[in-house]
Amino acid sequence: MTQHPKIYVAGHRGMVGSAIVRHLLANGHPAESIVTRTHAELDLTNQAAVCAFFVAEKPDQVYLAAAKVGGIHANNTYPAEFIYQNLMIQANVIDAAFRNGVQKLLFLGSSCIYPKLADQPMREDALLTGALEPTNEPYAIAKIAGIKLCESYNRQYGASHDVDYRSVMPTNLYGPGDNYHPENSHVIPALIRRFHEAKLANAPSVAIWGTGTPKREFLYVDDMAAASVHVMNLPKATYDRHTSPMLSHINVGHGQDVSIAEATQIIAQVVGYTGAVTFDATKPDGTPRKWMDSSRINSLGWQAKVNLRQGLNLAYQDFLKNHQ
Ligand SMILES: NC(=O)c1ccc[n+]([C@@H]2O[C@H](COP(=O)([O-])OP(=O)(O)OC[C@H]3O[C@@H](n4cnc5c(N)ncnc54)[C@H](OP(=O)(O)O)[C@@H]3O)[C@@H](O)[C@H]2O)c1
């Protein structure tokens, strides 16, 4: 009989955590070997509670997909919450995992760890080479600290305790379980919601901020879950060959980016909005291009499978299920 590892998915009700659980179950991992706790059951900023949880459950592996997450508006409005909560969650989970014998852990970071003016596509070695985007600097600093926590535990305890903690940096994600909050959401869920509401209201036009020319990369969340499990399960020798002890994180992107105008057009079609779409060039555009170099993970045998139109169709079906 196969012995399945006991896996703790932190943040299993979030968009990424729920996709990781779906992926594990779909690939034959038994539900009874997956451990989860809701935020209400276990506040990961509470060190004592996190320690007690690890002592009681003794998981073999941890996916750290719990975090305080949000768009520009939320990051700008609640910077203290973004840096404090993310630092606490990571430090508590990573240290408690180590103290309770967890040898394999995967930390989920974000593409905002890279400098504002990083060369495109952004390579892993762009980390810490320049100033960050000020609007989400506190969040990015916490995420960089998460990578460095993993690397430091590996460097100090790798040989003595077989600690092998890895990090993945996803590009912009979307899909089932996304956050459609009118103010605190990312660009794709915000556009899905706006076009859906415009369709219901028979609005003659929808105005989009900026020129529509900036390019962005979007990855369907189930592709991200597959990448996470893939990286977690890579043999150590393979992972070590493609990374280095102080540059160990792995980008996960779709590989192709699209202009905001193209993404907007596909979303309008998927939602079935037939009015006009206008671009308000008096509003700021932001960075012209944000695109990950995913050659490291591609050479490790993972590739995105879901294209933007397919992914948006699936995302909109999920939106309708939850917002009727
Ligand atoms: N979404 C993206 O586009 C994107 C892009 C790149 C990277 N990522 C990364 O992927 C990870 C997951 O993101 P996501 O989009 O899945 O976020 P999400 O949907 O907001 O899920 C985050 C989860 O963490 C839980 N959580 C937050 N604070 C907690 C706490 N103190 N104690 C216990 N649980 C807590 C949340 O529970 P409650 O909701 O109950 O608080 C939620 O279930 C994050 O590390 C994020 O940086 C996401």
The ligand as an SDF file (V2000), in Angstrom:
LIG
                    3D

 48 52  0  0  0  0  0  0  0  0999 V2000
   -3.9650   36.0880   -6.2590 N   0  0  0  0  0  0  0  0  0  0  0  0
   -2.9040   36.3580   -6.9850 C   0  0  0  0  0  0  0  0  0  0  0  0
   -2.9810   36.9160   -8.0930 O   0  0  0  0  0  0  0  0  0  0  0  0
   -1.5430   35.9770   -6.5030 C   0  0  0  0  0  0  0  0  0  0  0  0
   -0.4670   36.2910   -7.3210 C   0  0  0  0  0  0  0  0  0  0  0  0
    0.7970   35.9730   -6.9040 C   0  0  0  0  0  0  0  0  0  0  0  0
    0.9720   35.3450   -5.6820 C   0  0  0  0  0  0  0  0  0  0  0  0
   -0.0610   35.0320   -4.8920 N   0  0  0  0  0  0  0  0  0  0  0  0
    0.2270   34.3940   -3.5910 C   0  0  0  0  0  0  0  0  0  0  0  0
   -0.4760   33.1920   -3.4070 O   0  0  0  0  0  0  0  0  0  0  0  0
   -0.8110   33.0490   -2.0260 C   0  0  0  0  0  0  0  0  0  0  0  0
   -2.2910   32.8010   -1.8760 C   0  0  0  0  0  0  0  0  0  0  0  0
   -3.0060   33.8730   -2.4710 O   0  0  0  0  0  0  0  0  0  0  0  0
   -4.5690   33.8070   -2.7630 P   0  0  0  0  0  0  0  0  0  0  0  0
   -4.8160   34.6160   -3.9620 O   0  0  0  0  0  0  0  0  0  0  0  0
   -5.0210   32.3980   -2.6890 O   0  0  0  0  0  0  0  0  0  0  0  0
   -5.1260   34.6200   -1.5190 O   0  0  0  0  0  0  0  0  0  0  0  0
   -6.5740   34.5010   -0.8340 P   0  0  0  0  0  0  0  0  0  0  0  0
   -7.5650   33.9840   -1.7890 O   0  0  0  0  0  0  0  0  0  0  0  0
   -6.8080   35.8110   -0.1590 O   0  0  0  0  0  0  0  0  0  0  0  0
   -6.3250   33.3870    0.2690 O   0  0  0  0  0  0  0  0  0  0  0  0
   -5.4980   33.5840    1.3700 C   0  0  0  0  0  0  0  0  0  0  0  0
   -5.9400   32.6440    2.4670 C   0  0  0  0  0  0  0  0  0  0  0  0
   -5.1220   32.8740    3.6220 O   0  0  0  0  0  0  0  0  0  0  0  0
   -5.9670   32.9140    4.7560 C   0  0  0  0  0  0  0  0  0  0  0  0
   -5.3970   33.7400    5.8080 N   0  0  0  0  0  0  0  0  0  0  0  0
   -5.0590   35.0570    5.7180 C   0  0  0  0  0  0  0  0  0  0  0  0
   -4.5900   35.4860    6.9130 N   0  0  0  0  0  0  0  0  0  0  0  0
   -4.6540   34.4120    7.7600 C   0  0  0  0  0  0  0  0  0  0  0  0
   -4.3210   34.2250    9.1200 C   0  0  0  0  0  0  0  0  0  0  0  0
   -3.8350   35.2210    9.8820 N   0  0  0  0  0  0  0  0  0  0  0  0
   -4.5300   32.9970    9.6570 N   0  0  0  0  0  0  0  0  0  0  0  0
   -5.0350   31.9920    8.9280 C   0  0  0  0  0  0  0  0  0  0  0  0
   -5.3610   32.0920    7.6270 N   0  0  0  0  0  0  0  0  0  0  0  0
   -5.1710   33.3040    7.0550 C   0  0  0  0  0  0  0  0  0  0  0  0
   -7.2520   33.5160    4.2440 C   0  0  0  0  0  0  0  0  0  0  0  0
   -8.3100   33.2220    5.1050 O   0  0  0  0  0  0  0  0  0  0  0  0
   -9.4430   34.3850    5.3550 P   0  0  0  0  0  0  0  0  0  0  0  0
   -9.9150   34.7590    3.9920 O   0  0  0  0  0  0  0  0  0  0  0  0
  -10.4480   33.6890    6.1940 O   0  0  0  0  0  0  0  0  0  0  0  0
   -8.7100   35.4910    6.0300 O   0  0  0  0  0  0  0  0  0  0  0  0
   -7.3950   32.8370    2.8890 C   0  0  0  0  0  0  0  0  0  0  0  0
   -8.0120   31.5900    3.0080 O   0  0  0  0  0  0  0  0  0  0  0  0
   -0.3310   34.3070   -1.3330 C   0  0  0  0  0  0  0  0  0  0  0  0
    0.9140   34.0670   -0.7160 O   0  0  0  0  0  0  0  0  0  0  0  0
   -0.1530   35.2970   -2.4390 C   0  0  0  0  0  0  0  0  0  0  0  0
    0.8810   36.1970   -2.1750 O   0  0  0  0  0  0  0  0  0  0  0  0
   -1.3270   35.3270   -5.2740 C   0  0  0  0  0  0  0  0  0  0  0  0
  1  2  1  0
  2  3  2  0
  2  4  1  0
  4  5  1  0
  4 48  2  0
  5  6  2  0
  6  7  1  0
  7  8  2  0
  8  9  1  0
  8 48  1  0
  9 10  1  0
  9 46  1  0
 10 11  1  0
 11 12  1  0
 11 44  1  0
 12 13  1  0
 13 14  1  0
 14 15  2  0
 14 16  1  0
 14 17  1  0
 17 18  1  0
 18 19  2  0
 18 20  1  0
 18 21  1  0
 21 22  1  0
 22 23  1  0
 23 24  1  0
 23 42  1  0
 24 25  1  0
 25 26  1  0
 25 36  1  0
 26 27  1  0
 26 35  1  0
 27 28  2  0
 28 29  1  0
 29 30  1  0
 29 35  2  0
 30 31  1  0
 30 32  2  0
 32 33  1  0
 33 34  2  0
 34 35  1  0
 36 37  1  0
 36 42  1  0
 37 38  1  0
 38 39  2  0
 38 40  1  0
 38 41  1  0
 42 43  1  0
 44 45  1  0
 44 46  1  0
 46 47  1  0
M  CHG  2   8   1  16  -1
M  END
$$$$
